[in-house]
């Protein structure tokens, strides 16, 4: 059951990594007219057969004069395939279509700290749930950014002496409407709130043993058969942890992860944005244990992983820097936000095998 505080009780297969697949350059033909010679192909394809993705070069197309700013948040996709992602600039939420054209921006009041974001389809329509590390609160807004409600730090948990200690990084919403929040940059607790934002209970807390956390950064809802779970990206413990909706630990999961930030389900695969330079695809076996399907875009240069200041001239198609947020659309395409002060969001187009 969810544990009401302060009476809190204290509450991983063979790995196959597919290499990046880069089709060979189209051969040049010997012809009299050089203008008729075909150009070399520079297309980058990642992943093994059955899980192949094409890196869409220069996917995001910013309007003239727009500077993206530091990308340090999440990615979410609505039912129309529009991609929402966070920046620390006055356009705290940027909305793009599937082709990368910016169609809307909003959220100036959320600038400088909007960190967690998820889109949920409800009876009344689609809504965006946010967590903010600087305002020390969570909120529900429309897809145009209009406030529905907001909720401050959970004083009733007994964990915090003041609001400043609460810096929520991840947010997810269960099918029953309950909201799960990871206080990744604060006290490393996970909290549950009602559909209207009232505090319900807590689990986790700082530590390295199973059930404890070191930066519960991202929160993911998982459906397995008739069961629903909360998967926590326990970043600095280099693992995922799966809990039931009452906050009871079900399993600790560690395959192939460096510093998992966030994740999204695409079909039966969990795609994890790993801050240390790659996206990891995880499957689930018949025993309910996760295994590595592939690592995508693993940066070959360790000094460019998990750091914010990599300059744009050192970016390369097919190589991530510091994946921090990830989203997926209905076609299985992935959208990955790198933590970078110049702003970087990439699209991986799912290929049909």
Order of alpha helices (4+ residues) and beta strands (2+ residues): beta-beta-beta-beta-beta-beta-beta-beta-beta-beta-beta-beta-beta-beta-beta-beta-beta-beta-beta-beta-beta-beta-beta-beta-beta
